[in-house]
Amino acid sequence: MKKLFLTTVLLTSLMVSAQSTWKSDPAHSKVGFGITHLMISQVEGLFSDFEVTAMATEAFDNAKFSVDIKTASIDTDNERRDNHLRSPDFFDAEKYPNITFESSSFEKTGDNTFKVTGNLTIHGTTKELTLDGKVNGIITNQRSNKLKAGLKLTGTIDRLEFGVGEESASIGNEVEMTIHLEMAQQ
């Protein structure tokens, strides 16, 4: 009887902490950024073609993220600027078509907050990056009966460390990222 009880407890704890795959819903997610222009204003933009996958528990704990962003999908609401950003002067989207992030650690910092650290690769250069995260909420999708999680990730990178553009008085070096995700459990 004691063995049966211990086996039941072990199986239950494994099921509770089991991870599953989550994928970003592109219609309800956004990979955005902002950068200083002329030291007086901020230009904002986004990447419209991306995929975020996570392995996480139902409470979105201990998540492991994999991110793939298409550099050619950059959009700052200015076609001329976007074409320049896709050129070899900045992202060189033809030579470096992807921005990737692979997380390596997850640290819970509060009831619904966390830090995720991993390797960010832009323009052929890989650097460690830590993002601040927040779980906005988790619900059950009434159509699929699977979970959906709302997340927000923020962080700052120095574009020069990744070889994106050169030092310039007209644009800042720091890029602020804000990523809003609606993740669907698969």
C-alpha positions as CSV (number, residue, x, y, z in Angstrom):
1,M,0.0,0.0,0.0
2,K,2.8,2.4,0.9
3,K,4.5,1.7,-2.6
4,L,1.2,2.4,-4.3
5,F,0.8,5.7,-2.5
6,L,4.4,6.8,-3.2
7,T,4.0,5.9,-6.9
8,T,0.8,7.9,-7.1
9,V,2.4,10.9,-5.5
10,L,5.5,10.7,-7.8
11,L,3.3,10.3,-11.0
12,T,1.1,13.2,-9.9
13,S,4.0,15.5,-9.3
14,L,5.6,14.6,-12.6
15,M,2.3,15.4,-14.4
16,V,1.9,18.7,-12.6
17,S,5.5,19.8,-13.5
18,A,5.4,18.3,-17.0
19,Q,6.3,20.7,-19.8
20,S,4.5,21.1,-23.0
21,T,5.1,23.1,-26.2
22,W,3.7,26.6,-26.6
23,K,3.7,28.6,-29.8
24,S,3.2,32.3,-30.4
25,D,-0.1,33.4,-32.0
26,P,1.1,35.9,-34.7
27,A,-2.2,37.7,-34.9
28,H,-2.0,38.5,-31.2
29,S,1.8,39.0,-30.7
30,K,4.3,41.7,-31.5
31,V,8.1,42.0,-31.6
32,G,8.7,45.7,-31.2
33,F,11.6,48.0,-30.7
34,G,12.5,51.6,-30.1
35,I,15.6,53.6,-30.8
36,T,16.6,57.3,-30.2
37,H,16.6,59.6,-33.2
38,L,18.6,62.8,-33.1
39,M,18.9,62.5,-29.3
40,I,15.4,64.1,-29.0
41,S,12.8,61.5,-30.1
42,Q,12.2,57.8,-30.4
43,V,11.5,55.9,-33.6
44,E,9.5,52.7,-33.0
45,G,9.2,49.7,-35.2
46,L,8.4,46.0,-35.3
47,F,9.3,42.8,-37.1
48,S,6.2,41.3,-38.6
49,D,7.5,37.8,-39.4
50,F,8.6,35.8,-36.4
51,E,8.0,32.6,-34.5
52,V,8.4,32.1,-30.8
53,T,8.3,28.6,-29.3
54,A,8.5,27.7,-25.6
55,M,8.7,24.6,-23.5
56,A,6.9,25.4,-20.2
57,T,4.7,24.1,-17.5
58,E,1.0,25.0,-17.4
59,A,1.9,27.8,-15.0
60,F,4.5,28.9,-17.6
61,D,7.3,28.2,-15.1
62,N,10.8,27.1,-16.1
63,A,10.2,28.1,-19.7
64,K,12.8,27.5,-22.4
65,F,12.3,29.9,-25.4
66,S,13.4,29.6,-29.0
67,V,12.9,32.7,-31.2
68,D,13.3,33.2,-34.9
69,I,12.8,36.7,-36.4
70,K,13.0,37.4,-40.2
71,T,15.1,40.6,-40.5
72,A,13.5,41.5,-43.9
73,S,10.2,41.9,-42.1
74,I,11.3,45.1,-40.3
75,D,8.7,47.8,-40.4
76,T,9.1,51.4,-39.0
77,D,6.2,52.9,-41.1
78,N,8.7,54.4,-43.5
79,E,9.5,52.3,-46.6
80,R,12.7,54.2,-47.5
81,R,14.1,53.8,-43.9
82,D,13.0,50.1,-43.8
83,N,14.8,49.4,-47.1
84,H,17.9,51.2,-45.7
85,L,17.7,49.0,-42.5
86,R,17.5,45.9,-44.6
87,S,20.6,46.9,-46.6
88,P,24.3,46.0,-45.8
89,D,24.5,49.3,-43.9
90,F,22.5,47.8,-41.1
91,F,20.9,44.3,-40.9
92,D,22.1,43.0,-44.3
93,A,18.9,41.0,-44.5
94,E,20.0,39.1,-47.6
95,K,23.2,37.8,-45.9
96,Y,21.7,37.5,-42.4
97,P,18.0,36.7,-42.8
98,N,17.4,35.7,-39.2
99,I,17.6,37.1,-35.7
100,T,17.6,34.2,-33.2
101,F,17.4,33.8,-29.4
102,E,17.8,30.5,-27.6
103,S,17.3,30.7,-23.8
104,S,19.6,28.9,-21.4
105,S,18.2,29.8,-18.0
106,F,14.9,30.9,-16.4
107,E,14.7,32.6,-13.0
108,K,11.4,33.3,-11.3
109,T,11.6,36.7,-9.7
110,G,8.0,37.1,-8.4
111,D,4.5,35.6,-8.6
112,N,4.2,36.5,-12.3
113,T,7.6,37.8,-13.2
114,F,10.8,36.2,-14.4
115,K,14.2,36.7,-16.1
116,V,15.2,34.6,-19.1
117,T,18.8,34.5,-20.2
118,G,20.1,33.1,-23.5
119,N,22.1,33.7,-26.6
120,L,20.9,36.4,-29.1
121,T,22.3,36.2,-32.6
122,I,22.0,39.3,-34.9
123,H,24.1,40.0,-38.0
124,G,26.2,36.9,-37.4
125,T,27.2,37.9,-33.9
126,T,26.1,36.0,-30.8
127,K,25.9,37.6,-27.3
128,E,24.3,36.7,-24.0
129,L,21.1,38.6,-23.3
130,T,18.8,38.7,-20.2
131,L,15.2,39.7,-20.7
132,D,12.7,40.7,-18.0
133,G,9.4,38.8,-18.4
134,K,5.9,39.0,-17.0
135,V,3.1,36.4,-17.3
136,N,0.0,38.6,-17.8
137,G,-2.3,35.7,-17.4
138,I,-3.2,32.2,-18.4
139,I,-6.6,31.1,-19.6
140,T,-8.3,28.1,-21.1
141,N,-9.2,28.7,-24.8
142,Q,-12.9,27.7,-25.1
143,R,-12.5,26.5,-28.7
144,S,-9.5,24.2,-28.2
145,N,-9.8,23.6,-24.4
146,K,-6.0,24.2,-24.3
147,L,-4.2,26.9,-22.4
148,K,-3.2,30.4,-23.7
149,A,-0.7,32.5,-21.9
150,G,-0.1,36.3,-22.3
151,L,3.5,37.4,-21.8
152,K,5.6,40.5,-22.0
153,L,9.3,40.5,-22.4
154,T,11.6,43.6,-22.3
155,G,15.2,44.2,-22.7
156,T,17.9,46.5,-24.1
157,I,20.7,45.8,-26.5
158,D,23.6,47.8,-28.0
159,R,23.3,47.6,-31.8
160,L,27.0,48.3,-32.2
161,E,27.9,45.1,-30.3
162,F,26.1,43.2,-33.0
163,G,27.6,45.1,-35.9
164,V,24.3,46.7,-36.9
165,G,25.2,50.1,-38.4
166,E,28.0,52.4,-37.3
167,E,28.4,55.0,-34.6
168,S,26.2,57.9,-35.5
169,A,25.0,61.2,-34.0
170,S,21.6,60.8,-35.6
171,I,20.6,57.4,-34.1
172,G,21.2,55.9,-30.6
173,N,23.2,52.8,-29.9
174,E,20.7,51.3,-27.4
175,V,17.7,49.5,-28.8
176,E,14.8,48.9,-26.4
177,M,12.8,45.8,-27.1
178,T,9.2,45.1,-26.1
179,I,7.8,41.8,-27.0
180,H,4.1,41.0,-26.4
181,L,3.2,37.4,-26.8
182,E,0.0,35.3,-26.8
183,M,1.3,31.8,-26.5
184,A,-1.0,28.8,-27.3
185,Q,-0.3,25.4,-25.7
186,Q,0.0,22.8,-28.3
